């Protein structure tokens, strides 16, 4: 499974050629060979796939997320908090668990607020999650 990003301004993609160019890219980097059999293809273009980080993102989120929370809106998940680095399925599930814990118990939302530590994983993450 492959994903291809695009940007009209910075990285335009020819929708008619994207599948063939993606397969050729796989050959070019030796993910597959030119003689490998591709048994199925499925292509779907989504208008929005991932939140795109930018240099002012954290400052914007520091203002927006507390404002939404003041209105009883916990904007979380793959698109809800606009943090690409914690946008995988496992992260999104944990963001939901921690948001619910925050609503009910007032506990900290570790995954949302400490992305780099979460991505280090392992016991260090588990220990720090309960220390903070």
N, CA, C and O atoms as a GROMACS GRO file, in nm:
protein
  528
    1UNK      N    1   0.085  -0.116   0.000
    1UNK     CA    2   0.000   0.000   0.000
    1UNK      C    3   0.090   0.123   0.000
    1UNK      O    4   0.189   0.129   0.072
    2UNK      N    5   0.054   0.218  -0.080
    2UNK     CA    6   0.134   0.340  -0.093
    2UNK      C    7   0.042   0.461  -0.086
    2UNK      O    8  -0.075   0.455  -0.124
    3UNK      N    9   0.097   0.569  -0.038
    3UNK     CA   10   0.027   0.696  -0.038
    3UNK      C   11   0.111   0.796  -0.115
    3UNK      O   12   0.234   0.793  -0.108
    4UNK      N   13   0.045   0.884  -0.188
    4UNK     CA   14   0.112   0.988  -0.263
    4UNK      C   15   0.053   1.121  -0.220
    4UNK      O   16  -0.068   1.141  -0.226
    5UNK      N   17   0.139   1.211  -0.177
    5UNK     CA   18   0.090   1.343  -0.139
    5UNK      C   19   0.096   1.436  -0.259
    5UNK      O   20   0.168   1.412  -0.356
    6UNK      N   21   0.018   1.541  -0.250
    6UNK     CA   22   0.020   1.639  -0.358
    6UNK      C   23  -0.010   1.777  -0.302
    6UNK      O   24  -0.070   1.792  -0.196
    7UNK      N   25   0.033   1.876  -0.376
    7UNK     CA   26   0.005   2.016  -0.345
    7UNK      C   27  -0.002   2.089  -0.478
    7UNK      O   28   0.092   2.083  -0.557
    8UNK      N   29  -0.110   2.157  -0.502
    8UNK     CA   30  -0.126   2.229  -0.629
    8UNK      C   31  -0.011   2.328  -0.649
    8UNK      O   32   0.040   2.343  -0.760
    9UNK      N   33   0.028   2.394  -0.542
    9UNK     CA   34   0.132   2.496  -0.552
    9UNK      C   35   0.273   2.439  -0.551
    9UNK      O   36   0.361   2.490  -0.621
   10UNK      N   37   0.296   2.334  -0.473
   10UNK     CA   38   0.433   2.289  -0.451
   10UNK      C   39   0.466   2.151  -0.506
   10UNK      O   40   0.582   2.122  -0.534
   11UNK      N   41   0.366   2.065  -0.521
   11UNK     CA   42   0.393   1.929  -0.569
   11UNK      C   43   0.271   1.879  -0.647
   11UNK      O   44   0.197   1.792  -0.600
   12UNK      N   45   0.250   1.934  -0.767
   12UNK     CA   46   0.135   1.889  -0.846
   12UNK      C   47   0.150   1.744  -0.889
   12UNK      O   48   0.261   1.697  -0.917
   13UNK      N   49   0.038   1.672  -0.895
   13UNK     CA   50   0.036   1.533  -0.936
   13UNK      C   51  -0.060   1.518  -1.052
   13UNK      O   52  -0.173   1.567  -1.047
   14UNK      N   53  -0.017   1.450  -1.156
   14UNK     CA   54  -0.104   1.421  -1.271
   14UNK      C   55  -0.187   1.298  -1.236
   14UNK      O   56  -0.134   1.187  -1.233
   15UNK      N   57  -0.314   1.318  -1.210
   15UNK     CA   58  -0.402   1.211  -1.164
   15UNK      C   59  -0.410   1.096  -1.265
   15UNK      O   60  -0.432   0.981  -1.227
   16UNK      N   61  -0.391   1.126  -1.393
   16UNK     CA   62  -0.396   1.023  -1.497
   16UNK      C   63  -0.270   0.935  -1.497
   16UNK      O   64  -0.274   0.823  -1.547
   17UNK      N   65  -0.161   0.985  -1.443
   17UNK     CA   66  -0.035   0.912  -1.446
   17UNK      C   67   0.012   0.865  -1.309
   17UNK      O   68   0.113   0.795  -1.300
   18UNK      N   69  -0.058   0.901  -1.203
   18UNK     CA   70  -0.007   0.878  -1.068
   18UNK      C   71   0.017   0.730  -1.037
   18UNK      O   72   0.115   0.697  -0.971
   19UNK      N   73  -0.069   0.641  -1.084
   19UNK     CA   74  -0.050   0.499  -1.054
   19UNK      C   75   0.074   0.446  -1.126
   19UNK      O   76   0.158   0.381  -1.064
   20UNK      N   77   0.086   0.475  -1.254
   20UNK     CA   78   0.203   0.428  -1.330
   20UNK      C   79   0.332   0.488  -1.276
   20UNK      O   80   0.434   0.418  -1.266
   21UNK      N   81   0.330   0.616  -1.240
   21UNK     CA   82   0.450   0.680  -1.186
   21UNK      C   83   0.486   0.625  -1.048
   21UNK      O   84   0.604   0.617  -1.013
   22UNK      N   85   0.386   0.588  -0.970
   22UNK     CA   86   0.411   0.531  -0.838
   22UNK      C   87   0.474   0.393  -0.851
   22UNK      O   88   0.568   0.360  -0.778
   23UNK      N   89   0.422   0.313  -0.943
   23UNK     CA   90   0.481   0.180  -0.968
   23UNK      C   91   0.626   0.197  -1.016
   23UNK      O   92   0.715   0.125  -0.970
   24UNK      N   93   0.649   0.289  -1.108
   24UNK     CA   94   0.785   0.313  -1.156
   24UNK      C   95   0.876   0.358  -1.042
   24UNK      O   96   0.993   0.319  -1.036
   25UNK      N   97   0.824   0.440  -0.953
   25UNK     CA   98   0.902   0.481  -0.836
   25UNK      C   99   0.942   0.363  -0.750
   25UNK      O  100   1.053   0.358  -0.697
   26UNK      N  101   0.851   0.267  -0.734
   26UNK     CA  102   0.882   0.146  -0.657
   26UNK      C  103   0.992   0.065  -0.723
   26UNK      O  104   1.078   0.010  -0.655
   27UNK      N  105   0.990   0.059  -0.856
   27UNK     CA  106   1.096  -0.009  -0.930
   27UNK      C  107   1.228   0.067  -0.913
   27UNK      O  108   1.332   0.006  -0.890
   28UNK      N  109   1.222   0.199  -0.924
   28UNK     CA  110   1.343   0.282  -0.915
   28UNK      C  111   1.417   0.265  -0.782
   28UNK      O  112   1.540   0.269  -0.778
   29UNK      N  113   1.342   0.247  -0.674
   29UNK     CA  114   1.405   0.234  -0.541
   29UNK      C  115   1.417   0.086  -0.499
   29UNK      O  116   1.450   0.056  -0.385
   30UNK      N  117   1.388  -0.003  -0.591
   30UNK     CA  118   1.403  -0.148  -0.574
   30UNK      C  119   1.308  -0.206  -0.468
   30UNK      O  120   1.341  -0.306  -0.404
   31UNK      N  121   1.194  -0.145  -0.452
   31UNK     CA  122   1.090  -0.204  -0.368
   31UNK      C  123   1.032  -0.326  -0.439
   31UNK      O  124   0.997  -0.425  -0.376
   32UNK      N  125   1.022  -0.315  -0.571
   32UNK     CA  126   0.979  -0.424  -0.658
   32UNK      C  127   1.072  -0.426  -0.778
   32UNK      O  128   1.148  -0.332  -0.801
   33UNK      N  129   1.064  -0.534  -0.855
   33UNK     CA  130   1.140  -0.539  -0.980
   33UNK      C  131   1.044  -0.516  -1.095
   33UNK      O  132   0.922  -0.522  -1.079
   34UNK      N  133   1.100  -0.490  -1.209
   34UNK     CA  134   1.017  -0.468  -1.327
   34UNK      C  135   0.942  -0.591  -1.373
   34UNK      O  136   0.849  -0.581  -1.453
   35UNK      N  137   0.979  -0.708  -1.322
   35UNK     CA  138   0.914  -0.832  -1.361
   35UNK      C  139   0.817  -0.884  -1.254
   35UNK      O  140   0.748  -0.984  -1.277
   36UNK      N  141   0.810  -0.819  -1.138
   36UNK     CA  142   0.716  -0.862  -1.034
   36UNK      C  143   0.572  -0.847  -1.083
   36UNK      O  144   0.539  -0.752  -1.154
   37UNK      N  145   0.489  -0.943  -1.044
   37UNK     CA  146   0.348  -0.938  -1.082
   37UNK      C  147   0.269  -0.855  -0.980
   37UNK      O  148   0.275  -0.882  -0.859
   38UNK      N  149   0.198  -0.757  -1.028
   38UNK     CA  150   0.108  -0.680  -0.942
   38UNK      C  151  -0.030  -0.741  -0.962
   38UNK      O  152  -0.085  -0.736  -1.072
   39UNK      N  153  -0.084  -0.798  -0.855
   39UNK     CA  154  -0.208  -0.876  -0.868
   39UNK      C  155  -0.334  -0.791  -0.854
   39UNK      O  156  -0.441  -0.834  -0.896
   40UNK      N  157  -0.323  -0.673  -0.794
   40UNK     CA  158  -0.441  -0.586  -0.788
   40UNK      C  159  -0.397  -0.442  -0.771
   40UNK      O  160  -0.291  -0.413  -0.716
   41UNK      N  161  -0.480  -0.354  -0.819
   41UNK     CA  162  -0.458  -0.210  -0.805
   41UNK      C  163  -0.588  -0.146  -0.757
   41UNK      O  164  -0.697  -0.180  -0.802
   42UNK      N  165  -0.573  -0.055  -0.667
   42UNK     CA  166  -0.687   0.025  -0.621
   42UNK      C  167  -0.634   0.165  -0.602
   42UNK      O  168  -0.536   0.186  -0.531
   43UNK      N  169  -0.698   0.260  -0.663
   43UNK     CA  170  -0.655   0.399  -0.650
   43UNK      C  171  -0.774   0.483  -0.608
   43UNK      O  172  -0.883   0.473  -0.664
   44UNK      N  173  -0.750   0.565  -0.511
   44UNK     CA  174  -0.854   0.657  -0.465
   44UNK      C  175  -0.787   0.787  -0.427
   44UNK      O  176  -0.688   0.788  -0.354
   45UNK      N  177  -0.841   0.897  -0.476
   45UNK     CA  178  -0.788   1.028  -0.442
   45UNK      C  179  -0.876   1.090  -0.335
   45UNK      O  180  -0.998   1.101  -0.352
   46UNK      N  181  -0.814   1.129  -0.226
   46UNK     CA  182  -0.884   1.198  -0.119
   46UNK      C  183  -0.843   1.344  -0.120
   46UNK      O  184  -0.725   1.375  -0.130
   47UNK      N  185  -0.939   1.431  -0.108
   47UNK     CA  186  -0.910   1.574  -0.110
   47UNK      C  187  -0.817   1.612   0.006
   47UNK      O  188  -0.725   1.693  -0.012
   48UNK      N  189  -0.841   1.555   0.122
   48UNK     CA  190  -0.755   1.582   0.238
   48UNK      C  191  -0.717   1.449   0.300
   48UNK      O  192  -0.804   1.368   0.332
   49UNK      N  193  -0.589   1.425   0.317
   49UNK     CA  194  -0.546   1.298   0.373
   49UNK      C  195  -0.479   1.312   0.509
   49UNK      O  196  -0.511   1.236   0.600
   50UNK      N  197  -0.389   1.405   0.523
   50UNK     CA  198  -0.317   1.427   0.648
   50UNK      C  199  -0.313   1.576   0.678
   50UNK      O  200  -0.313   1.659   0.587
   51UNK      N  201  -0.311   1.608   0.803
   51UNK     CA  202  -0.284   1.749   0.836
   51UNK      C  203  -0.140   1.780   0.798
   51UNK      O  204  -0.050   1.698   0.822
   52UNK      N  205  -0.118   1.894   0.741
   52UNK     CA  206   0.016   1.932   0.699
   52UNK      C  207   0.077   2.027   0.802
   52UNK      O  208   0.024   2.136   0.824
   53UNK      N  209   0.186   1.985   0.864
   53UNK     CA  210   0.248   2.073   0.964
   53UNK      C  211   0.312   2.195   0.899
   53UNK      O  212   0.354   2.189   0.783
   54UNK      N  213   0.318   2.303   0.971
   54UNK     CA  214   0.388   2.422   0.926
   54UNK      C  215   0.457   2.484   1.046
   54UNK      O  216   0.428   2.446   1.160
   55UNK      N  217   0.546   2.577   1.024
   55UNK     CA  218   0.631   2.626   1.132
   55UNK      C  219   0.554   2.698   1.243
   55UNK      O  220   0.602   2.703   1.356
   56UNK      N  221   0.439   2.754   1.214
   56UNK     CA  222   0.361   2.823   1.317
   56UNK      C  223   0.255   2.734   1.380
   56UNK      O  224   0.177   2.780   1.463
   57UNK      N  225   0.251   2.607   1.343
   57UNK     CA  226   0.145   2.518   1.388
   57UNK      C  227   0.129   2.512   1.539
   57UNK      O  228   0.018   2.526   1.589
   58UNK      N  229   0.238   2.492   1.611
   58UNK     CA  230   0.228   2.475   1.756
   58UNK      C  231   0.174   2.601   1.824
   58UNK      O  232   0.097   2.592   1.920
   59UNK      N  233   0.214   2.717   1.774
   59UNK     CA  234   0.162   2.843   1.831
   59UNK      C  235   0.012   2.858   1.804
   59UNK      O  236  -0.063   2.902   1.891
   60UNK      N  237  -0.030   2.821   1.685
   60UNK     CA  238  -0.172   2.828   1.651
   60UNK      C  239  -0.251   2.731   1.738
   60UNK      O  240  -0.355   2.767   1.793
   61UNK      N  241  -0.202   2.607   1.750
   61UNK     CA  242  -0.272   2.507   1.830
   61UNK      C  243  -0.277   2.546   1.978
   61UNK      O  244  -0.375   2.517   2.046
   62UNK      N  245  -0.172   2.611   2.027
   62UNK     CA  246  -0.169   2.654   2.168
   62UNK      C  247  -0.282   2.753   2.197
   62UNK      O  248  -0.325   2.768   2.311
   63UNK      N  249  -0.329   2.819   2.094
   63UNK     CA  250  -0.441   2.912   2.110
   63UNK      C  251  -0.575   2.847   2.078
   63UNK      O  252  -0.673   2.864   2.151
   64UNK      N  253  -0.579   2.772   1.969
   64UNK     CA  254  -0.706   2.716   1.921
   64UNK      C  255  -0.759   2.603   2.008
   64UNK      O  256  -0.877   2.604   2.045
   65UNK      N  257  -0.674   2.506   2.043
   65UNK     CA  258  -0.723   2.391   2.118
   65UNK      C  259  -0.780   2.430   2.256
   65UNK      O  260  -0.887   2.380   2.292
   66UNK      N  261  -0.714   2.517   2.334
   66UNK     CA  262  -0.776   2.560   2.460
   66UNK      C  263  -0.906   2.638   2.439
   66UNK      O  264  -0.998   2.628   2.520
   67UNK      N  265  -0.913   2.715   2.331
   67UNK     CA  266  -1.038   2.788   2.302
   67UNK      C  267  -1.152   2.690   2.275
   67UNK      O  268  -1.262   2.707   2.326
   68UNK      N  269  -1.125   2.588   2.195
   68UNK     CA  270  -1.228   2.486   2.169
   68UNK      C  271  -1.266   2.413   2.297
   68UNK      O  272  -1.383   2.387   2.322
   69UNK      N  273  -1.165   2.379   2.377
   69UNK     CA  274  -1.191   2.308   2.502
   69UNK      C  275  -1.278   2.392   2.596
   69UNK      O  276  -1.361   2.338   2.670
   70UNK      N  277  -1.259   2.523   2.594
   70UNK     CA  278  -1.341   2.610   2.678
   70UNK      C  279  -1.488   2.606   2.638
   70UNK      O  280  -1.576   2.645   2.714
   71UNK      N  281  -1.513   2.558   2.518
   71UNK     CA  282  -1.650   2.542   2.468
   71UNK      C  283  -1.692   2.395   2.471
   71UNK      O  284  -1.786   2.355   2.402
   72UNK      N  285  -1.620   2.315   2.552
   72UNK     CA  286  -1.646   2.172   2.567
   72UNK      C  287  -1.628   2.093   2.438
   72UNK      O  288  -1.702   1.999   2.409
   73UNK      N  289  -1.528   2.132   2.361
   73UNK     CA  290  -1.493   2.061   2.237
   73UNK      C  291  -1.348   2.013   2.251
   73UNK      O  292  -1.256   2.095   2.258
   74UNK      N  293  -1.328   1.882   2.257
   74UNK     CA  294  -1.195   1.823   2.259
   74UNK      C  295  -1.166   1.780   2.115
   74UNK      O  296  -1.210   1.673   2.072
   75UNK      N  297  -1.095   1.860   2.042
   75UNK     CA  298  -1.064   1.831   1.902
   75UNK      C  299  -0.942   1.739   1.898
   75UNK      O  300  -0.829   1.784   1.917
   76UNK      N  301  -0.966   1.610   1.873
   76UNK     CA  302  -0.861   1.511   1.880
   76UNK      C  303  -0.868   1.416   1.760
   76UNK      O  304  -0.962   1.421   1.681
   77UNK      N  305  -0.768   1.331   1.749
   77UNK     CA  306  -0.766   1.229   1.644
   77UNK      C  307  -0.684   1.270   1.525
   77UNK      O  308  -0.612   1.370   1.529
   78UNK      N  309  -0.694   1.194   1.420
   78UNK     CA  310  -0.609   1.212   1.303
   78UNK      C  311  -0.612   1.354   1.248
   78UNK      O  312  -0.508   1.408   1.210
   79UNK      N  313  -0.729   1.414   1.243
   79UNK     CA  314  -0.739   1.551   1.193
   79UNK      C  315  -0.770   1.651   1.303
   79UNK      O  316  -0.745   1.770   1.287
   80UNK      N  317  -0.822   1.604   1.413
   80UNK     CA  318  -0.871   1.693   1.516
   80UNK      C  319  -0.768   1.777   1.587
   80UNK      O  320  -0.799   1.888   1.630
   81UNK      N  321  -0.645   1.727   1.600
   81UNK     CA  322  -0.545   1.807   1.670
   81UNK      C  323  -0.433   1.851   1.578
   81UNK      O  324  -0.340   1.919   1.623
   82UNK      N  325  -0.439   1.816   1.451
   82UNK     CA  326  -0.345   1.862   1.348
   82UNK      C  327  -0.199   1.835   1.382
   82UNK      O  328  -0.111   1.914   1.348
   83UNK      N  329  -0.175   1.724   1.449
   83UNK     CA  330  -0.037   1.687   1.480
   83UNK      C  331  -0.005   1.558   1.404
   83UNK      O  332  -0.038   1.448   1.448
   84UNK      N  333   0.059   1.575   1.291
   84UNK     CA  334   0.093   1.464   1.204
   84UNK      C  335   0.173   1.357   1.277
   84UNK      O  336   0.157   1.238   1.250
   85UNK      N  337   0.257   1.400   1.370
   85UNK     CA  338   0.345   1.305   1.438
   85UNK      C  339   0.271   1.212   1.534
   85UNK      O  340   0.328   1.112   1.579
   86UNK      N  341   0.147   1.242   1.566
   86UNK     CA  342   0.063   1.151   1.644
   86UNK      C  343  -0.072   1.133   1.573
   86UNK      O  344  -0.178   1.157   1.631
   87UNK      N  345  -0.064   1.092   1.447
   87UNK     CA  346  -0.185   1.077   1.366
   87UNK      C  347  -0.207   0.934   1.317
   87UNK      O  348  -0.297   0.909   1.238
   88UNK      N  349  -0.125   0.839   1.364
   88UNK     CA  350  -0.150   0.700   1.329
   88UNK      C  351  -0.270   0.647   1.406
   88UNK      O  352  -0.319   0.712   1.498
   89UNK      N  353  -0.317   0.530   1.367
   89UNK     CA  354  -0.435   0.474   1.431
   89UNK      C  355  -0.414   0.452   1.580
   89UNK      O  356  -0.502   0.482   1.661
   90UNK      N  357  -0.297   0.400   1.619
   90UNK     CA  358  -0.271   0.378   1.761
   90UNK      C  359  -0.269   0.509   1.838
   90UNK      O  360  -0.322   0.518   1.949
   91UNK      N  361  -0.207   0.611   1.779
   91UNK     CA  362  -0.207   0.742   1.844
   91UNK      C  363  -0.349   0.796   1.857
   91UNK      O  364  -0.387   0.846   1.963
   92UNK      N  365  -0.426   0.786   1.750
   92UNK     CA  366  -0.561   0.841   1.750
   92UNK      C  367  -0.648   0.775   1.856
   92UNK      O  368  -0.726   0.842   1.924
   93UNK      N  369  -0.633   0.644   1.871
   93UNK     CA  370  -0.708   0.575   1.977
   93UNK      C  371  -0.666   0.624   2.115
   93UNK      O  372  -0.750   0.649   2.201
   94UNK      N  373  -0.536   0.639   2.135
   94UNK     CA  374  -0.487   0.685   2.265
   94UNK      C  375  -0.530   0.829   2.291
   94UNK      O  376  -0.562   0.864   2.405
   95UNK      N  377  -0.531   0.913   2.187
   95UNK     CA  378  -0.580   1.050   2.204
   95UNK      C  379  -0.724   1.050   2.254
   95UNK      O  380  -0.762   1.132   2.338
   96UNK      N  381  -0.805   0.957   2.203
   96UNK     CA  382  -0.943   0.946   2.247
   96UNK      C  383  -0.954   0.901   2.391
   96UNK      O  384  -1.032   0.956   2.469
   97UNK      N  385  -0.874   0.800   2.428
   97UNK     CA  386  -0.874   0.750   2.566
   97UNK      C  387  -0.833   0.862   2.661
   97UNK      O  388  -0.898   0.885   2.764
   98UNK      N  389  -0.725   0.930   2.626
   98UNK     CA  390  -0.674   1.036   2.714
   98UNK      C  391  -0.768   1.156   2.720
   98UNK      O  392  -0.779   1.220   2.825
   99UNK      N  393  -0.836   1.187   2.610
   99UNK     CA  394  -0.934   1.296   2.613
   99UNK      C  395  -1.049   1.259   2.705
   99UNK      O  396  -1.096   1.343   2.783
  100UNK      N  397  -1.096   1.134   2.697
  100UNK     CA  398  -1.205   1.090   2.786
  100UNK      C  399  -1.160   1.094   2.932
  100UNK      O  400  -1.236   1.138   3.018
  101UNK      N  401  -1.038   1.048   2.959
  101UNK     CA  402  -0.985   1.054   3.096
  101UNK      C  403  -0.974   1.199   3.144
  101UNK      O  404  -1.000   1.229   3.261
  102UNK      N  405  -0.937   1.288   3.053
  102UNK     CA  406  -0.927   1.429   3.089
  102UNK      C  407  -1.064   1.486   3.122
  102UNK      O  408  -1.079   1.562   3.218
  103UNK      N  409  -1.163   1.451   3.043
  103UNK     CA  410  -1.299   1.500   3.068
  103UNK      C  411  -1.353   1.451   3.202
  103UNK      O  412  -1.414   1.528   3.277
  104UNK      N  413  -1.330   1.324   3.233
  104UNK     CA  414  -1.389   1.263   3.352
  104UNK      C  415  -1.304   1.286   3.477
  104UNK      O  416  -1.358   1.318   3.584
  105UNK      N  417  -1.171   1.271   3.463
  105UNK     CA  418  -1.084   1.275   3.580
  105UNK      C  419  -0.992   1.396   3.586
  105UNK      O  420  -0.926   1.419   3.688
  106UNK      N  421  -0.986   1.473   3.476
  106UNK     CA  422  -0.895   1.588   3.473
  106UNK      C  423  -0.750   1.549   3.453
  106UNK      O  424  -0.660   1.630   3.476
  107UNK      N  425  -0.725   1.426   3.410
  107UNK     CA  426  -0.587   1.379   3.391
  107UNK      C  427  -0.524   1.443   3.268
  107UNK      O  428  -0.593   1.492   3.179
  108UNK      N  429  -0.391   1.441   3.264
  108UNK     CA  430  -0.316   1.501   3.153
  108UNK      C  431  -0.333   1.420   3.025
  108UNK      O  432  -0.350   1.299   3.028
  109UNK      N  433  -0.327   1.490   2.914
  109UNK     CA  434  -0.331   1.425   2.783
  109UNK      C  435  -0.188   1.414   2.732
  109UNK      O  436  -0.137   1.503   2.664
  110UNK      N  437  -0.125   1.305   2.766
  110UNK     CA  438   0.016   1.284   2.738
  110UNK      C  439   0.045   1.280   2.588
  110UNK      O  440   0.138   1.346   2.541
  111UNK      N  441  -0.031   1.202   2.513
  111UNK     CA  442  -0.005   1.185   2.370
  111UNK      C  443  -0.015   1.317   2.295
  111UNK      O  444   0.066   1.345   2.207
  112UNK      N  445  -0.113   1.398   2.329
  112UNK     CA  446  -0.132   1.528   2.265
  112UNK      C  447  -0.019   1.624   2.298
  112UNK      O  448   0.028   1.698   2.211
  113UNK      N  449   0.025   1.625   2.423
  113UNK     CA  450   0.117   1.729   2.468
  113UNK      C  451   0.264   1.689   2.468
  113UNK      O  452   0.351   1.776   2.480
  114UNK      N  453   0.294   1.562   2.454
  114UNK     CA  454   0.433   1.516   2.457
  114UNK      C  455   0.460   1.421   2.340
  114UNK      O  456   0.504   1.307   2.360
  115UNK      N  457   0.433   1.468   2.219
  115UNK     CA  458   0.443   1.384   2.099
  115UNK      C  459   0.578   1.317   2.084
  115UNK      O  460   0.585   1.198   2.054
  116UNK      N  461   0.686   1.390   2.104
  116UNK     CA  462   0.818   1.332   2.081
  116UNK      C  463   0.847   1.220   2.180
  116UNK      O  464   0.910   1.121   2.144
  117UNK      N  465   0.802   1.235   2.305
  117UNK     CA  466   0.822   1.129   2.403
  117UNK      C  467   0.738   1.006   2.371
  117UNK      O  468   0.782   0.893   2.387
  118UNK      N  469   0.616   1.030   2.324
  118UNK     CA  470   0.528   0.919   2.286
  118UNK      C  471   0.593   0.837   2.176
  118UNK      O  472   0.589   0.714   2.180
  119UNK      N  473   0.653   0.904   2.080
  119UNK     CA  474   0.712   0.834   1.966
  119UNK      C  475   0.842   0.763   2.000
  119UNK      O  476   0.890   0.680   1.923
  120UNK      N  477   0.902   0.795   2.116
  120UNK     CA  478   1.018   0.718   2.161
  120UNK      C  479   0.975   0.581   2.208
  120UNK      O  480   1.052   0.485   2.200
  121UNK      N  481   0.852   0.570   2.259
  121UNK     CA  482   0.792   0.442   2.295
  121UNK      C  483   0.857   0.371   2.412
  121UNK      O  484   0.940   0.428   2.484
  122UNK      N  485   0.818   0.247   2.429
  122UNK     CA  486   0.875   0.160   2.530
  122UNK      C  487   0.842   0.198   2.673
  122UNK      O  488   0.749   0.275   2.698
  123UNK      N  489   0.918   0.143   2.765
  123UNK     CA  490   0.894   0.162   2.908
  123UNK      C  491   0.913   0.308   2.948
  123UNK      O  492   0.844   0.358   3.037
  124UNK      N  493   1.007   0.377   2.883
  124UNK     CA  494   1.030   0.518   2.916
  124UNK      C  495   0.901   0.597   2.901
  124UNK      O  496   0.869   0.681   2.986
  125UNK      N  497   0.828   0.572   2.793
  125UNK     CA  498   0.700   0.640   2.771
  125UNK      C  499   0.601   0.607   2.882
  125UNK      O  500   0.537   0.696   2.937
  126UNK      N  501   0.590   0.480   2.915
  126UNK     CA  502   0.495   0.439   3.018
  126UNK      C  503   0.530   0.502   3.153
  126UNK      O  504   0.441   0.550   3.223
  127UNK      N  505   0.658   0.503   3.188
  127UNK     CA  506   0.700   0.563   3.315
  127UNK      C  507   0.671   0.713   3.319
  127UNK      O  508   0.618   0.764   3.417
  128UNK      N  509   0.706   0.783   3.211
  128UNK     CA  510   0.687   0.928   3.208
  128UNK      C  511   0.541   0.966   3.205
  128UNK      O  512   0.502   1.069   3.260
  129UNK      N  513   0.460   0.886   3.141
  129UNK     CA  514   0.317   0.914   3.130
  129UNK      C  515   0.255   0.928   3.270
  129UNK      O  516   0.169   1.013   3.292
  130UNK      N  517   0.298   0.845   3.361
  130UNK     CA  518   0.240   0.846   3.495
  130UNK      C  519   0.311   0.942   3.590
  130UNK      O  520   0.257   0.978   3.694
  131UNK      N  521   0.434   0.984   3.552
  131UNK     CA  522   0.505   1.080   3.636
  131UNK      C  523   0.458   1.222   3.615
  131UNK      O  524   0.456   1.301   3.709
  132UNK      N  525   0.419   1.255   3.492
  132UNK     CA  526   0.384   1.394   3.460
  132UNK      C  527   0.251   1.436   3.517
  132UNK      O  528   0.209   1.550   3.498
   0.00000   0.00000   0.00000
